[in-house]
Amino acid sequence: MTYSRILGTGSYLPARVVHNTELEEVMETSDSWIRERTGIVSRHYAADGETTVDMAEVAAKRAIEAAGISAADIDLIVFATATPDLVFPNAGVMLQARLGCRGGPAFSVEAACSGFIYALSIADKFVRSGEAKHALVVGSETLTRITDFTDRTTAILFADGAGAVVLSASQQPGVLSTHLHSDGHYQDLLYCTGGVSKGYEPGTGNRAFIRMAGREVFKVAVTMLGNVVDEVLAANNLQKSDIKWLVPHQANIRIIQAVAKKLDMSLDNVIITVQEQGNTSAASVPLALDTGIRDGRIKPGDLVLLEAFGGGFTWGASLVRM
């Protein structure tokens, strides 16, 4: 039987670091208020002219190098983003051109902060079916381009970055299961105000911005993520204690703490990057995963639970043997 296994990871964060104290200068907020409610201390902003695909290219090359293969070996790209460079070509195709891996399918997935989990699930099925041998799965975002810096409830949260993994065919189990969900009835609680066919007036300079009902999103996120944790454990006939590491979407320290509590897991076994990276949407899980692998905490053979929750609402989880 063919499985898919993560062979390499990579990430990229823009050079500009924005501390909470910098936000204090442009909006009514404070470093202590942001830390207490979100856990965020600083975040990274893309430079002028630096795009979602630019960042993804760096992360992808690092993942390919870590996997010990060449870019030409990549025969599938699944690119998760809510902030693509262009409507088309899609971000996956643009990345494919830069990497030089021609001919295989390359496409984008838009599931907000759950995008990477969705993309990983899709790539896993391609590899298991034999349609791909080496899949590149990417999450990359320039969320600051759709952040309203007059809205302090969202402006303190969002940031930019990219993460990637190479998922390859293996005779040894790697991705053990993926679990995806959505419920469009909640769409008005977390959304972007504009798009191509709605909300834009060409030539007027109107922009689209993120809008969020924070308290309501928190309540639903904690409930749904708790449910999907139970689903993962039941599907794999595991106990909570079997999970070695939790790699969550880095939205808010309180949500991360709630999921860890659901697993009866110490925060020492949770990869937390929100304090230095903020919420990077589809990029946050692969960024955190790469951090945990490169600093030596996550080791080969460890059982890792990846989970995320995003606008739509979308949510999901994946259980991975490293």
Residue, then its C-alpha position, 0 to 999 in steps of 0.5 A: m500500500t502506498y502512503s504519503r509522508i512528509l520528507g521536508t519542510g521549509s518556511y519564510l518570514p519577511a524581514r520587517v518585524v512589527h512589535n506591538t509598540e509600533l501599533e500603539e503609535v497608529m491606533e488606540t491599543s497597547d502592548s499589554w492589551i494585545r499580549e493578554r488577549t492574543g499572546i502576540v508580541s510581534r509579527h512580520y510584514a511583507a515589504d513593498g512589492e513582496t508578494t505571496v508567491d515571492m514568499a512561497e518560492v523561498a519556503a518551497k525551495r527550503a522544503i525541497e532542499a530538506a527533502g533531498i530531491s530536486a524541483a524537477d521531481i515535484d509533480l504536484i503543487v497545491f497552494a493554499t492562500a486567500t491572498p493570491d498575486l493574481v486571479f489567474p494564473n493561479a498561485g500554484v502555476m506561478l510558483q511552478a514556473r519559478l521552480g521549473c517543475r513543468g507538466g504536473p497539476a498546480f492549483s490554489v486552494e482557498a479555505a482561509c486559515s484552514g487552507f493548508i490542512y485542506a491542501l495537505s488532504i488533497a495532496d495526500k489523496f493524489v499521492r495515495s492514489g499514485e497520481a503524484k510521487h512528490a507533492l509540494v504543499v504550500g501555505s502563503e499569505t500577505l494578509t497585511r494587504i487586506t488588513d484595515f489598520t483603522d480596525r484595532t480588533t483585526a489589525i493587531l492579529f494579522a501578518d505575512g509569511a509562507g510555509a511549505v512541505v514536500l509530501s512523497a510516496s512511501q511504503q511507511p505511513g506518514v499522513l495517517s488521516t485528514h478530517l475536513h469540515s465547513d459550515g457556511h452559516y457562520q460566514d458573516l462572523l469572519y470574512c473579507t469585504g470584497g472580491v472580484s465579482k462582488g464589492y470592487e469598483p474598478g478604478t475607484g481604489n476601493r479595497a477589501f478588508i478582513r472583518m471579524a466578530g472576535r468573541e463569536v469566532f472564539k466560541v465556535a472555533v473552540t467547540m469545532l476544534g474540540n470535536v475534530v480532535d475527538e474525530v481524529l482520535a476515534a478514527n485512529n483508535l488512539q488515546k490523547s496520550d498517544i499524541k506527541w505534538l500539537v501543531p495548531h493554527q496560530a490565531n490566538i493563544r487562548i484558542i491554542q490553550a483550549v485545544a491543548k486542554k482538550l488533549d490533556m496536553s502540556l503547552d510544552n508539547v505544543i508548537i507555539t509561534v503566534q507570539e512572534q508571527g501573529n496570525t498568518s492564516a494558511a501559512s501558520v501551520p506549516l510555519a509552526l511545523d517547520t519551526g518545530i522540526r528545525d529546532g529539534r523538538i519534533k523528531p522522526g517517528d513522532l505522532v503530530l496533530l495538525e489543526a486549523f480553523g478559518g473563515g467560512f467557517t472551515w476547519g480541519a485536522s490531520l494526524v501525521r507520523m513524522 
